[in-house]
Amino acid sequence: MTREQVLDALKGVNDPAGGDIVSSGTMRALNVDGKTVRFVLEIDPARAEAYEGVKAQAEAALTAIGATANIVMTAHSAPAAPPDLKPQSAAAPKGPEKIPGVDRILAVASGKGGVGKSTVSANLACALAAEGRRVGLLDADVYGPSQPRMLGVSGRPSSPDGKTILPLRNHGVTMMSIGLMTNDDQAVVWRGPMLMGALQQMMTQVQWGALDVLIVDLPPGTGDVQMTLAQKAPVDGAIIVSTPQDVALLDARKGIDMFNQMNVPIHGMIENMSTHICSNCGHEEHTFGHGGVAAEAEKLGVPLLAEIPLDLQIRLAADGGAPIVTSQPDSPQADAFRQVARALINGGHA
Ligand SMILES: Nc1ncnc2c1ncn2[C@@H]1O[C@H](COP(=O)(O)OP(=O)(O)OP(=O)(O)O)[C@@H](O)[C@H]1O
């Protein structure tokens, strides 16, 4: 059933106020959903009786074309006040809009790929949940979405009404990922506008519910996704994850620069793969160097939130669907993430 077919049928129904109910504007809010047609008849209450006949005629006209009518009659709203013709300042451009129910947005970013940003996001989300916060995790890493695997969720999110998307939940974290919209082995090749659309859809159409904090796991670098996020949603702060090597730090610096330009405060930096402790002999070595992120954080005047070791258990846990914070909550590795969570909560950032 098309909208045009419906309008054609309704144009044959006369309006007691003159003309037909379509051209007179008495019929409003038309919604055509398959064979179901819904609309409102906005009428003068003094002529309610005359409009009962109109409603019956409209129903008959729709039945004749095979549609089911659902018509609601409402009284005229009060006449609108005359327009204010005084010159006014131009409308402000549409800035970031709050995501309903979400108190804060915290971006987790890195300059370079593979430094452990997703591992940190997943563990941080679980650590905040363990501290009793209502946490969401939006996996915006469109080029390599890994949160479904790290949080151990699979299956397509459902959309009962075709408009909103129900997120998934595990380890106390409400989660949505672009990875859940594609097949596991499918490489995601997004063009710019598609990518922006997907991100916006995940922010606005996902029913996040009431959240203290929504963590956004960004793709590495300083690209379109970061820009779109900051333009469309009020990002309260960002955490930058880096490994200690100079190359990673160089890219991290670019990321920090970008957030500064977008007026997004940096809540701190995390050095990941900071030190390696041999699981056999306990020997500690600095595979990628050590302390580079601490020095950089000091130079930039932002806190160093944690130094997370390069640790087999962290990898096995994250890659196995239960981040170390939930699978080994009493381990020192889990404690490092719990401390970041507590620092963020104490600072009012999560
Ligand atoms: N501290 C760590 N110790 C051991 N392995 C780690 C650690 N942090 C991350 N890893 C492992 O390194 C790999 C890359 O990590 P992750 O996917 O979190 O990086 P990323 O920065 O999000 O990468 P990308 O941006 O390219 O998706 C994963 O297999 C993860 O388990």
The ligand as an SDF file (V2000), in Angstrom:
LIG
                    3D

 31 33  0  0  0  0  0  0  0  0999 V2000
   48.7490   -5.8650   28.0950 N   0  0  0  0  0  0  0  0  0  0  0  0
   48.6690   -6.8320   27.1970 C   0  0  0  0  0  0  0  0  0  0  0  0
   49.3190   -7.9890   27.3490 N   0  0  0  0  0  0  0  0  0  0  0  0
   49.2440   -8.9720   26.4050 C   0  0  0  0  0  0  0  0  0  0  0  0
   48.5440   -8.9000   25.2990 N   0  0  0  0  0  0  0  0  0  0  0  0
   47.8780   -7.7440   25.0800 C   0  0  0  0  0  0  0  0  0  0  0  0
   47.8910   -6.6660   26.0100 C   0  0  0  0  0  0  0  0  0  0  0  0
   47.1100   -5.6720   25.5230 N   0  0  0  0  0  0  0  0  0  0  0  0
   46.6270   -6.1220   24.3530 C   0  0  0  0  0  0  0  0  0  0  0  0
   47.0740   -7.3500   24.0830 N   0  0  0  0  0  0  0  0  0  0  0  0
   46.7870   -8.1870   22.9040 C   0  0  0  0  0  0  0  0  0  0  0  0
   47.2440   -7.4890   21.7510 O   0  0  0  0  0  0  0  0  0  0  0  0
   46.3430   -7.6540   20.6690 C   0  0  0  0  0  0  0  0  0  0  0  0
   45.8860   -6.2740   20.1860 C   0  0  0  0  0  0  0  0  0  0  0  0
   45.1670   -5.6770   21.2270 O   0  0  0  0  0  0  0  0  0  0  0  0
   43.8620   -4.7870   20.9560 P   0  0  0  0  0  0  0  0  0  0  0  0
   42.9800   -5.4390   19.9460 O   0  0  0  0  0  0  0  0  0  0  0  0
   43.3100   -4.4560   22.2820 O   0  0  0  0  0  0  0  0  0  0  0  0
   44.5630   -3.5350   20.3160 O   0  0  0  0  0  0  0  0  0  0  0  0
   43.8980   -2.2540   19.6370 P   0  0  0  0  0  0  0  0  0  0  0  0
   44.7890   -1.1160   19.9570 O   0  0  0  0  0  0  0  0  0  0  0  0
   42.4870   -2.1480   19.9940 O   0  0  0  0  0  0  0  0  0  0  0  0
   44.0600   -2.6460   18.1360 O   0  0  0  0  0  0  0  0  0  0  0  0
   43.2350   -2.0610   16.8790 P   0  0  0  0  0  0  0  0  0  0  0  0
   43.0500   -0.6380   17.1240 O   0  0  0  0  0  0  0  0  0  0  0  0
   44.1370   -2.3690   15.7260 O   0  0  0  0  0  0  0  0  0  0  0  0
   41.9350   -2.8180   16.8830 O   0  0  0  0  0  0  0  0  0  0  0  0
   45.2020   -8.5220   21.1930 C   0  0  0  0  0  0  0  0  0  0  0  0
   45.4120   -9.8550   20.8280 O   0  0  0  0  0  0  0  0  0  0  0  0
   45.2890   -8.3780   22.7080 C   0  0  0  0  0  0  0  0  0  0  0  0
   44.8410   -9.5120   23.4030 O   0  0  0  0  0  0  0  0  0  0  0  0
  1  2  1  0
  2  3  1  0
  2  7  2  0
  3  4  2  0
  4  5  1  0
  5  6  2  0
  6  7  1  0
  6 10  1  0
  7  8  1  0
  8  9  2  0
  9 10  1  0
 10 11  1  0
 11 12  1  0
 11 30  1  0
 12 13  1  0
 13 14  1  0
 13 28  1  0
 14 15  1  0
 15 16  1  0
 16 17  2  0
 16 18  1  0
 16 19  1  0
 19 20  1  0
 20 21  2  0
 20 22  1  0
 20 23  1  0
 23 24  1  0
 24 25  2  0
 24 26  1  0
 24 27  1  0
 28 29  1  0
 28 30  1  0
 30 31  1  0
M  END
$$$$
